Amino acid sequence: MTNARVDETLATAMYPEKEAANMRALKEDAIKPDEVELIKGKITDEAMLQYIGRRSISRYGCYGCHDIPGFEKARPIGTSLQDWGRKDPTKLALEHIEEFLHHHGEADGSSTHERAEKALRNGLNDNFDSAEQRESETAVSYFFDQLNHHGRAGFLWQKLRDPRSYDYRKIETKGYDERLRMPKFPFSETDIEAVATFVLGLVAEPPAEKYVYRPQGPAKARVEGEKLLAKYNCTGCHMVELPEITGLPEDMTPYELGPSDFQQAIDLLLAIRPPRDARTNLKLPTGEQAIRFHAMLVQPPDPSDDPADQSYFYDLWEPISLDGKNDKLMLPPNRIEMKVKKQISATHGRGGAFAEWLVDASMKGNSGANVERSVAREMAPPTLYQEGLKTQTPWLYAFLQNPDRLRYTTVLRMPKFNMSADEAEKLANYFSAVDGVPYPYQEVPEREPPYLAAKEHDHPGYLHDGWQVITMPPPTGFCAGCHSVGGREFAGGDPSKVTRGPNLDRATSRLRPDWLRLWLYNPKLITPYTRMPQNFTRDKQVFPQLFGGNGQEQAGAAADALMNYLRLLEKEGKATAAAPAEAAGAAGGKQ
C-alpha cells in the first residue's frame, strides 16, 4: 500500500476492504501474505503482534528448520545453491569485504589480511610448527587470495566464516529488513573448507553417465553394508577394524614352531590370513625403521614408572612379515612390548567405543575385585574383525533378523533391531565382501560324499570317532566340559574354573570350515584373548583309543564332525548324561 493508505489503515484500525477482499479471494492452499493476520476485523494490538510475528518468521525463515502451521509451503529465504558452482563472479556482492578483512576477520578481532601474509612468509621459509599448521594456514592464505581476486571460492569461504561481514559499512544505507540474514554457524575451518568444496561442485546437472560410479558385486555389498552400519550404529558396540600401531617393538623375534603347534595349523592360518608386509618408510630418531601392525591393547603404560621404562603391551592379531618374503614372520597371539618413546602412532581402530568402556568397567567390577583385561573383553560385545572369514552368510542373515543368546560370558544381549530381510541380507553380505570370501552361500566340501568317502577309506569309522572326540564326557572330554554338545546340556561347575562356551549345535551352520579347523588347532591364533585352551597339541597325546592319540587328526575329525553335526546326532543319538558338577569343575581346572 502507499504511505497514505498505510496512515489511513492505522488511523481507522481497519484494513482497506479492497485489498482485504483480494486476499480473501486467494485459494485456501495458496501461500498467503503476512497481512492475512490483519483482515479478520478491527486491527487490535494482538492482531498487530501476530502480523509482526508472521512477518518476522517469513523474513528469517524459521520454518526452514521448524514445523510452523501456515508455513508448510513457504519458499526458502536463501539463494538457490543448485548451480552456485557456476555463479557469475560479477554477481557476487563483495562491496567492502576487503576493507573488513584488512582490519578484522578473525575470531579474536585481528586482521585476516595479516594472518594470510604471515602464512605466505612462513610457507616461503618453511617455518611452520607442524604439518597441521601448514595445512590450515596455507588454506587461509589461498582463500584470502581468491577473495581479493573476486573468486567464488574466496567469497564462499568468507560467507561461511562470517556471513554478515558482507554488510560491513552498508548498514547505514540499508533498512532493517534489507540486512543479511544468514546466521553464523559454529563451523570449524575444516568444516568450512568441506562445505565450500561441496557447494562449488554444484552445477545443476548430473555428471556424465560414464563418470557415475555404479558398484557391482562385492563393491556394491560394501557400500550397502556401510549404510546399514551407520543406520544401526553397529560400530557403537562392535569394533570392525583393529587399532593400527606404528613403531619399533622391543622384541621382534620371528615365529618358530613350538612343541605344541602343528605346522598344518600355521599353514592354514597363513592361507586364511595372508601375512602383511609390516615394514614402513618411517624411521625413529635413532634411524631405526618402524613397523606397522594391527593389535589390541593389553596393558597401557604405568604412569608411576620412569618415563624411559614406560611401555605399551599389545596382542598381535594378524600375521606380519618382517622381511617382505614371509621368511621372518610374527603371528598371533604374540605379546608385543612397545616403549612409549618408540611408538610413533596408534589409531583407535574403528568402532567398539562402548565395548572398550565396558571392558574398563568390568575390570574394576562391582565388588572392587580386579578382572584381567582378556576376561573383561569376553564380557563385552565381540570384535567383528574379519567376521566374514568366520561365519557362514546364511546363518548371519538369520541371526541379524532374530539374535538369540550365543555367548554366555557377555554381560549384555544384542538387541533385536527389527531389520527387514533385505537389510539383514545386505549386512551379512557386507562382512563377506570386506574379507573377500564367497557369499551369499558357501560350499562345505566336508559334507560332500566324495570327501567323506575318502576320509572313511583312510580311517574306517572316521565320523563316528570324530563324534566321540567332541562328545567325550567330562572329566576326560574336552568339549563337554564347557559346551552343550550332542544333546548333553552344560553341567556347570566352579565358575572360576569353567567358562561356559557357545552351544556346539550351532557350529555346523554358523562357522566356516577352515575357520573352525584353525580354531580347534589353536584358538589364540584367531582370537588372542579367548579363554578356550589349545586342547589338541603336538607334544601331548590324549584319547589314545581315537586316531592313535594324534592331536592333528583328532582336531580335523572334530571339525568335520561339527560340520556334519545334525547327521551324526540323528545317527549316533544323544550323548550320555552329563557328569556331576564336581567332575565338570575338575575338567575345567585341568584344562
C-alpha positions in Angstrom: 0.0 0.0 0.0 1.0 3.6 -0.4 2.1 5.7 2.6 -1.3 7.5 2.6 -3.2 4.1 2.7 -1.0 2.9 5.5 -1.7 6.1 7.5 -5.4 5.6 6.8 -5.3 2.0 7.9 -3.5 2.8 11.2 -5.9 5.7 11.9 -9.1 3.6 11.3 -7.6 0.3 12.6 -9.3 -1.4 9.7 -7.6 -3.0 6.7 -8.8 -1.4 3.4 -11.7 -3.5 2.1 -10.5 -3.8 -1.5 -7.1 -5.3 -0.5 -8.7 -7.5 2.1 -11.2 -8.8 -0.5 -8.3 -9.6 -2.8 -6.6 -11.6 -0.1 -9.7 -13.5 0.9 -10.1 -14.5 -2.8 -6.9 -16.4 -2.6 -7.3 -20.2 -2.7 -7.0 -22.0 0.6 -3.8 -23.8 -0.4 -2.1 -20.7 -1.7 0.7 -19.0 0.1 -1.0 -16.1 1.9 0.8 -12.8 2.5 1.7 -12.0 6.1 -1.1 -9.4 6.2 -3.6 -12.2 6.5 -3.5 -11.6 10.2 -4.9 -8.0 9.7 -8.0 -8.7 7.6 -10.0 -10.5 10.3 -11.7 -7.3 11.6 -10.5 -4.5 13.7 -6.8 -4.3 13.9 -6.0 -4.7 17.6 -2.6 -4.8 19.3 -2.9 -8.6 19.4 -3.5 -8.7 15.7 -0.6 -6.4 15.0 1.7 -8.6 17.2 0.5 -11.6 15.2 1.3 -9.8 12.0 4.7 -8.8 13.2 5.4 -12.3 14.3 4.4 -13.8 11.0 6.4 -11.2 9.2 9.5 -12.0 11.2 9.1 -15.7 10.7 8.8 -15.0 6.9 11.9 -12.8 7.0 14.2 -15.1 9.0 12.9 -18.4 7.5 12.3 -20.0 10.9 10.2 -22.6 9.0 13.3 -23.9 7.3 14.2 -25.8 10.5 10.9 -25.8 12.4 7.4 -27.0 11.6 5.2 -23.9 11.8 1.4 -24.0 11.0 0.7 -21.9 7.9 4.2 -22.1 6.5 4.1 -25.6 5.1 4.5 -24.3 1.5 6.6 -21.2 2.2 9.7 -20.8 0.0 13.2 -20.8 1.3 14.7 -17.4 2.1 18.2 -18.3 0.9 19.7 -18.1 -2.6 19.4 -21.3 -4.6 22.6 -23.3 -4.5 21.9 -25.9 -7.1 24.1 -24.2 -9.7 26.1 -22.0 -7.4 29.3 -23.6 -8.7 28.7 -21.7 -12.0 27.6 -18.4 -10.5 29.0 -15.4 -12.4 31.7 -13.8 -10.2 30.5 -10.4 -11.4 27.2 -11.0 -9.5 29.0 -11.6 -6.1 28.2 -8.7 -3.7 31.7 -8.1 -2.4 31.4 -4.4 -1.6 33.6 -3.6 1.5 34.7 -7.1 2.4 38.4 -6.5 1.6 38.4 -3.5 3.9 36.7 -5.6 6.6 39.3 -8.4 6.4 42.1 -5.8 6.4 41.1 -4.7 9.9 39.1 -7.6 11.2 38.0 -11.1 10.2 39.5 -13.4 12.9 37.6 -14.7 16.0 39.8 -12.6 18.3 39.2 -9.5 16.2 42.6 -9.5 14.5 43.2 -9.0 10.8 42.8 -11.9 8.3 45.0 -9.9 5.9 47.9 -10.1 8.4 47.2 -13.8 9.0 47.4 -14.6 5.3 50.6 -12.6 4.8 52.2 -14.3 7.8 51.2 -17.7 6.3 52.8 -16.7 3.0 56.0 -15.8 4.7 56.1 -19.0 6.7 55.4 -21.0 3.6 58.3 -19.5 1.7 60.6 -20.0 4.7 59.2 -23.4 5.7 58.6 -22.0 9.2 55.5 -23.9 10.4 55.4 -25.7 13.7 53.6 -28.8 12.3 52.1 -30.3 9.2 48.7 -29.5 10.5 49.6 -25.8 11.0 51.0 -25.7 7.4 47.7 -27.1 6.1 45.4 -24.7 7.9 47.4 -21.5 7.5 48.2 -22.0 3.8 44.5 -22.7 3.2 43.6 -19.4 4.7 46.2 -17.7 2.5 44.7 -19.4 -0.6 41.1 -18.4 0.1 42.1 -14.9 1.0 43.9 -14.5 -2.3 40.8 -15.9 -4.0 38.6 -13.4 -2.3 40.9 -10.5 -3.3 40.6 -11.6 -6.9 36.8 -11.9 -6.7 36.8 -15.7 -6.9 33.8 -17.8 -6.0 35.9 -20.0 -3.6 37.1 -17.0 -1.6 33.6 -15.4 -1.4 32.1 -18.6 -0.2 34.8 -19.2 2.3 34.2 -15.8 4.0 30.5 -16.2 3.7 30.7 -19.4 5.8 33.2 -17.9 8.3 31.1 -14.7 9.0 28.0 -14.4 6.8 27.1 -10.8 7.8 30.6 -9.4 7.4 29.4 -8.5 3.8 27.2 -5.9 5.4 30.3 -4.0 6.7 29.9 -0.3 6.1 26.5 -0.9 4.4 24.0 -1.0 7.3 24.0 2.9 7.3 22.2 2.8 4.0 20.1 -0.4 4.4 16.7 -0.7 6.1 16.4 -3.1 9.0 14.6 -5.6 6.7 17.3 -5.4 4.0 20.2 -6.6 6.0 21.8 -10.0 5.5 20.0 -12.8 7.4 22.2 -15.9 7.2 23.3 -16.8 10.7 26.8 -17.6 11.7 27.1 -21.4 12.2 29.8 -22.9 14.5 31.8 -24.3 11.6 35.5 -25.2 12.2 37.9 -24.2 9.4 37.9 -27.8 8.3 34.1 -27.8 8.1 34.1 -24.6 6.1 36.5 -26.0 3.5 34.4 -29.2 3.2 31.1 -27.2 2.8 32.8 -24.8 0.3 34.1 -27.8 -1.7 30.6 -29.3 -1.9 28.8 -26.0 -2.9 31.5 -25.2 -5.5 30.7 -28.5 -7.1 27.0 -27.8 -7.6 26.4 -27.2 -11.3 22.7 -28.1 -11.6 23.3 -31.0 -14.0 24.1 -34.7 -13.4 27.5 -36.0 -14.3 28.0 -37.9 -17.5 26.9 -41.5 -17.2 30.4 -42.8 -17.8 31.6 -40.9 -14.6 28.8 -42.2 -12.4 30.1 -44.9 -10.0 27.8 -47.9 -10.1 29.4 -50.6 -8.0 28.7 -54.2 -8.6 29.3 -57.4 -6.7 31.5 -57.1 -3.5 32.0 -53.4 -4.1 28.2 -52.8 -4.0 27.8 -55.1 -1.0 30.4 -53.0 0.9 28.6 -49.7 0.0 25.2 -51.0 1.0 26.6 -52.5 4.2 28.3 -49.3 5.3 25.0 -47.5 5.1 23.5 -50.1 7.4 26.4 -50.0 9.8 25.7 -46.3 10.1 21.9 -46.7 10.3 22.0 -49.2 13.2 25.2 -47.9 14.8 26.9 -51.3 14.7 30.2 -49.7 15.4 28.9 -48.1 18.6 29.3 -51.5 20.3 31.5 -53.6 17.9 35.0 -53.0 16.6 35.1 -53.7 12.9 38.7 -52.6 12.3 41.5 -53.1 14.7 43.9 -50.4 16.0 46.9 -49.9 13.9 50.2 -49.4 15.7 53.3 -47.9 14.2 56.7 -48.0 16.0 59.5 -50.3 16.9 58.8 -53.2 19.4 61.3 -54.2 21.9 61.5 -57.8 20.6 60.9 -58.8 17.0 61.9 -62.4 17.2 60.4 -64.3 14.2 58.0 -67.1 14.9 59.3 -70.6 15.3 57.2 -73.7 15.5 56.6 -74.5 19.2 56.3 -78.0 20.7 52.5 -77.8 20.9 51.8 -76.3 17.5 51.1 -78.1 14.3 52.7 -76.9 11.0 49.4 -77.6 9.3 47.8 -75.1 11.7 50.3 -72.4 10.7 49.8 -73.2 7.0 46.1 -72.9 7.4 46.4 -69.6 9.3 48.6 -68.1 6.5 46.1 -69.3 3.9 43.1 -67.7 5.7 45.0 -64.6 6.7 47.9 -64.0 4.3 50.8 -62.2 6.0 51.0 -58.4 5.5 54.3 -56.7 5.0 54.8 -54.7 8.2 57.8 -52.7 7.0 57.3 -48.9 6.7 59.4 -46.0 5.4 59.1 -44.3 8.8 62.2 -44.1 11.0 62.7 -43.3 14.6 65.1 -40.5 15.7 67.7 -43.3 16.2 67.4 -44.1 12.5 65.7 -47.5 13.1 62.9 -48.5 10.7 59.4 -48.7 12.2 56.9 -51.5 11.5 53.1 -51.3 11.4 50.7 -53.9 12.7 47.1 -54.5 13.9 46.8 -55.3 17.6 44.7 -54.8 20.7 46.0 -53.1 23.8 46.6 -55.4 26.7 48.2 -53.1 29.2 48.7 -49.3 29.0 51.9 -47.6 30.4 52.2 -47.3 34.1 52.5 -43.6 34.9 54.4 -44.4 38.1 57.2 -45.9 36.0 60.2 -43.9 34.9 59.3 -42.3 31.5 62.2 -44.2 29.8 60.7 -47.5 31.0 57.1 -46.9 30.3 55.7 -49.4 27.7 52.5 -50.4 25.9 51.7 -54.1 25.7 49.7 -55.3 22.7 48.4 -58.7 21.5 49.1 -59.2 17.8 46.0 -60.1 15.8 47.4 -60.7 12.3 50.4 -62.5 10.7 53.0 -59.9 9.7 56.2 -60.3 7.6 59.3 -58.6 8.8 61.2 -59.1 5.6 58.6 -58.9 2.9 59.4 -62.5 1.9 57.5 -64.4 4.6 60.7 -65.9 5.8 60.5 -63.9 9.0 57.0 -63.9 10.4 55.3 -62.8 13.6 52.0 -64.5 14.4 49.1 -64.1 16.8 48.9 -64.1 19.8 52.4 -62.7 20.0 52.6 -60.3 23.0 54.4 -57.1 21.9 56.1 -54.6 24.2 56.4 -51.1 22.7 58.3 -48.5 24.6 56.4 -45.2 24.7 59.4 -43.4 23.2 59.5 -45.9 20.3 55.8 -45.7 19.4 55.2 -43.3 16.5 51.4 -43.6 16.3 48.4 -45.7 17.3 44.9 -45.5 16.0 41.8 -46.3 18.0 40.5 -48.8 15.4 37.0 -48.4 14.0 34.1 -48.8 16.4 33.9 -50.5 19.7 33.9 -47.4 21.9 31.2 -48.8 24.1 32.9 -52.2 24.3 36.1 -50.6 25.4 34.3 -48.7 28.1 32.6 -51.9 29.2 36.0 -53.6 29.4 37.4 -51.0 31.7 34.3 -51.0 33.8 34.3 -54.8 34.0 38.0 -54.9 35.0 37.1 -52.8 38.1 34.0 -54.9 38.9 31.1 -54.1 41.2 32.8 -55.8 44.1 36.1 -54.0 43.6 37.9 -57.1 42.6 40.1 -56.7 39.6 39.4 -58.7 36.4 42.0 -59.4 33.7 41.6 -57.4 30.5 41.3 -60.6 28.4 38.5 -61.9 30.7 36.7 -58.5 30.6 36.9 -58.5 26.7 34.9 -61.7 26.7 32.2 -59.9 28.7 31.9 -57.1 26.2 30.4 -57.1 22.6 32.8 -59.1 20.5 35.0 -57.6 17.8 33.8 -58.2 14.3 37.2 -58.0 12.8 37.2 -60.4 9.8 33.7 -61.7 10.7 33.3 -62.7 7.1 36.0 -65.3 7.4 34.4 -66.7 10.4 30.6 -67.0 9.8 28.5 -68.6 7.1 26.4 -65.9 5.5 23.0 -67.7 5.7 23.5 -68.1 9.5 24.5 -64.4 10.0 21.5 -63.4 7.9 19.1 -65.3 10.2 20.9 -64.1 13.4 20.6 -60.5 12.4 16.9 -60.8 12.0 16.4 -62.6 15.3 19.5 -62.5 17.5 19.3 -65.2 20.2 21.8 -65.8 23.0 25.1 -67.1 21.6 27.7 -66.3 24.2 27.2 -66.9 27.9 30.1 -64.7 29.1 28.8 -61.4 27.8 27.0 -59.1 30.3 24.6 -57.7 27.7 22.5 -59.2 25.0 22.4 -58.0 21.4 19.1 -56.2 20.8 16.7 -57.0 18.1 16.8 -54.2 15.6 13.8 -55.4 13.6 15.8 -55.3 10.4 14.0 -56.1 7.2 15.0 -59.3 5.4 16.7 -57.1 2.7 18.7 -55.2 5.3 19.8 -58.4 7.1 20.9 -59.9 3.7 22.9 -56.8 2.8 24.6 -56.6 6.1 25.5 -60.3 6.1 26.9 -60.0 2.6 28.9 -56.9 3.7 31.1 -58.8 6.1 31.9 -61.4 3.5 32.6 -58.8 0.8 35.0 -57.0 3.2 37.0 -60.1 3.7 36.9 -61.3 0.1 35.2 -64.6 0.8 32.3 -66.3 -1.1 28.7 -65.2 -0.4 25.7 -65.4 -0.1 26.3 -69.2 0.1 29.4 -71.2 0.8 30.4 -74.6 -0.3 31.1 -77.0 2.5 33.0 -79.9 1.0 33.3 -81.5 4.4 29.7 -82.6 4.0 30.0 -84.0 0.4 30.1 -87.7 -0.2 33.5 -87.7 -2.1 35.2 -86.0 0.8 33.7 -88.2 3.5 34.3 -91.4 1.4 38.0 -90.6 1.1 38.2 -90.0 4.9 36.3 -93.3 5.6 38.7 -95.1 3.3 41.7 -93.9 5.1 40.2 -94.3 8.6 37.1 -96.6 8.8 34.6 -95.1 11.2 36.0 -91.6 10.7 32.9 -89.6 11.5 32.0 -91.9 14.3 35.3 -91.4 16.0 35.1 -87.6 15.3 31.8 -87.6 17.1 33.4 -89.4 20.1 36.1 -86.7 20.2 33.6 -83.9 20.6 31.1 -85.7 22.9 33.5 -87.4 25.3 32.1 -86.7 28.7 34.0 -84.8 31.4 36.3 -85.1 33.2 38.3 -86.7 30.3 36.5 -85.0 27.4 37.4 -81.5 26.2 34.2 -80.1 24.6 31.6 -81.3 27.1 33.3 -79.6 30.0 32.4 -76.1 28.7 29.8 -76.6 25.9 26.5 -78.1 25.4 27.1 -80.8 22.7 25.5 -83.9 21.4 22.2 -83.3 23.3 24.1 -83.1 26.6 23.5 -79.8 28.4 26.3 -77.8 30.0 26.8 -79.3 33.5 28.4 -76.2 35.2 30.8 -76.4 38.0 33.2 -73.9 39.6 32.6 -70.7 37.6 36.2 -69.5 38.5 37.5 -72.6 36.6 34.9 -73.3 34.0 33.7 -70.8 31.4 30.5 -71.8 29.5 31.1 -71.5 25.8 28.5 -71.4 22.9 26.4 -74.4 22.3 28.2 -76.5 19.7 25.0 -77.5 17.9 25.3 -74.1 16.2 28.7 -74.7 14.8 27.5 -76.6 11.8 25.6 -73.7 10.3 27.4 -70.8 11.9 31.1 -71.3 11.2 33.1 -71.7 8.0 35.0 -75.0 7.9 38.6 -73.6 7.6 38.0 -71.1 10.4 36.6 -73.9 12.7 39.5 -76.2 11.9 42.0 -73.5 12.7 40.1 -72.6 15.9 40.4 -76.2 17.1 44.1 -76.4 16.2 44.8 -73.3 18.4 42.0 -70.7 19.3 44.5 -68.0 20.1 45.8 -67.9 16.5 42.4 -66.3 15.7 41.3 -64.6 18.9 44.2 -63.9 21.3 42.1 -63.0 24.3 39.9 -66.1 24.3 39.9 -68.4 27.3 39.4 -71.5 25.3 42.6 -73.6 25.6 44.6 -75.4 22.9 43.1 -78.8 23.6 44.9 -80.6 20.7 48.7 -80.3 20.9 51.6 -81.9 19.1 53.5 -82.7 22.3 50.8 -84.4 24.2 48.7 -87.4 23.3 45.1 -87.7 24.6 42.4 -90.2 23.8 44.8 -92.8 22.5 41.9 -95.0 21.5 40.9 -92.4 18.9 43.2 -91.8 16.0 46.1 -93.2 18.0 46.2 -90.1 20.1 47.3 -87.9 17.2 46.1 -84.4 18.1 46.2 -83.1 14.5 43.9 -85.9 13.2 41.6 -85.5 16.2 41.2 -81.8 15.7 40.5 -82.4 12.0 37.9 -85.1 12.7 36.3 -83.0 15.4 35.9 -80.1 12.9 34.4 -82.5 10.3 32.1 -84.0 12.9 30.8 -80.5 13.8 30.2 -79.7 10.1 28.1 -82.9 10.0 26.6 -82.4 13.4 22.9 -82.9 12.6 23.6 -86.0 10.5 25.7 -87.5 13.3 23.2 -86.5 16.1 20.5 -88.4 14.2 22.7 -91.4 13.5 24.6 -91.6 16.8 21.9 -90.4 19.1 22.3 -88.1 22.1 25.4 -88.3 24.1 25.4 -89.9 27.5 24.2 -87.9 30.5 26.4 -85.2 31.9 28.8 -86.0 34.6 28.3 -84.4 38.1 29.2 -80.8 38.5 32.2 -81.6 40.6 33.7 -83.6 37.7 33.0 -80.8 35.3 34.8 -78.4 37.6 37.7 -80.8 37.8 37.8 -80.9 34.0 37.8 -77.2 33.8 40.6 -76.9 36.2 42.6 -79.5 34.3 42.2 -77.6 31.0 
